[in-house]
Amino acid sequence: MKNVLTEVLQKSSETHKMFFKFLPYLLILFVIFSLYFKTTSYDISGTDDDVFSQITFKNTSIADTFSIFLRSSFDYYRPLLTLSFMADNSISNNSPQALHTTNIILHSIACMLFFFFLKNYFFNTLLSLLAALFFAVHPVNIFAAAWIPGRNDLLLFIFMISSVIFLVQYAKTQKSIFFILHYLAFAASLLTKEVAILMPVIYILYMLNRKTCFKKYTVPVVLWGAGSFILFLIHFVASSKMFTMANYIANLSASYKTFFDYYCGAYFLQIHFSSYFGNTVLWLGILAFFMSFIFAFFSKLTAIEKIFYFTFPPALILICLLSGQFFYQGNRMYIPTACLIITFCSFAERLKNKKMIYAFLICLISISFFITHKQSSYFENPIAFLHKTDSERPNYNTYMANLYSYNLMKYNRLAEASVKVKEIAKNTNYKSNYNLYMLAIIYMHEKNYTQAAEIFSRIIAVDPLDIYIKLYICYDFTGEIEKRIYCRKQLDSMAGDPGKVQVLISNQLGIFKR
């Protein structure tokens, strides 16, 4: 009887140990889904993600699918990112909600891997958990978790940190399976985002930190270099968006402002929606960069680790800037923020009062949670996102203003659209053809067909078929028979099928007769 009781107690003890082992991961999942669950019902934001929500495997042959690895998609060579969107859209029938859900799952995986990495190689369990939770709720990561195109940095982080974990295991055990898994994760990171060409630097610094004999790692070093070089060549051939020094010099002032915006966002829990360089007070960004230097070089990290964790974040940011990505997007700070959290926590470990450190991190997590919960609401739909973007922008931007007014019209908020479109027209001195087109449509909705026809007649070259249809409708309402007949002749000539023309006219009449 005693043996049975002892066995039961041992099993119970093992169960409790297993539960507490997985408890931090469950807590990370709970916090992330509590914070971001509302985004699973969100629509697209109307900037870039409208494109990603349409690509699908449907009507695509296997050969066409594999051709993704031989060409660029949306200006960049990121085939695994493209495949992930295609898979989501094919399974969910192009549901934006499914895309948001996948992003949350990927963010959860990334945060759990980050906790595993910290617990095994840097800090105790509690400090690792608090650091991972801070990373999970940090406002700057909203663009990765809640914005559909931010998925590239989620995938990149997962592949990069996995490759490092497998490399460490390979170094410890010398088992080939770990090197194979390491290289697969490295290759996946290369096929996700071009900044992964920096990964071999991480691996070499790791070996230097362990004082490893490089002769033992001749094959890995060759494979790392070959992978990065091949990706660079493919990117050069396949991508239509490449770095040019002239472009960089022309935007030099934008570059340094954006650089400090990123640091300010990480250290002062700020996030900008306007994607405009120079949102932050410059001295705050400089202060944040100086803080990163203090935290790195006065931390408990080794000398090589100090250099790496101080230089790697700016290196990632500068690659974006040098490739012409001058606008602020928080998802680009996903990996740099993880590095900055490591240096901060390692610096904090030097302090004697551990309870104060934990209390401070809990405060940061709480503040970040509420900021992120509020700010993530702006990704609900194009109206919410673009209104926030438009209101934040320090300088007037016609493109974003037009995009905002277009979505107001799309969502049938015509009164607001009318005000916005007319405001843009005045700001551009009635010289923006796209704005004039929308202004004419607004006049049609307001039943001011004479004014609408006058504007359409000035911009026929923008889209002759569509504009002649609208002119036909305007002249039909104003009773200008001869002009209406002329438009009909032009339409029949362009379309070549009177029946098709009549269907197009009927469809448009249905819109403006409401």
Buried (B, 14 or more C-beta within 10 A) or exposed (E): EEEEEEEEEEEEEEEEEEEEEEEBBEBBBEBBBEBBEBBBEBBBBBBBBBBBBEBBBEEBEEEEBEEBBEBBBBEBBBBBBBBBBBBBBBEBEBBBEBBBBBBBBBBBBBBBBBBBBBBEEBBEBBBBBBBBBBBBBBBBBBBBBBBBBBBBBBBBBBBBBBBBBBBBBBBEEEEEEBBEBBBBBBBBBBBBBBBBBBBBBBBBBBBBBEEEEEEEBEEBBEBBEEBBEEBBEBBEEBBEBEEEEEEBEEBEEBBBBBBBBBBBBBBBBBBBBBBBBBBBEEEBBBBBBEBBEEBBBEBBBEEBBBBBBBBBBBEBBEBBBBBBBBBBBBBBBBBBBBBBBBBBBBBBBEEEEEEEBBEBBEEBBEEBBEBBBEBBBBBBBBBBBBBBBBEBBEEEBBEBBBBBBBBBBEBEBBEBBBEBBBBBBEEBEBEBBBBBBBBBBBBBBEEBBEBBBEBBEEBBEEEEEBBBBBBBBBBBBBEBEEBBEBBBEBBBEEBEEEEEBBEBBEEBBEEBEE
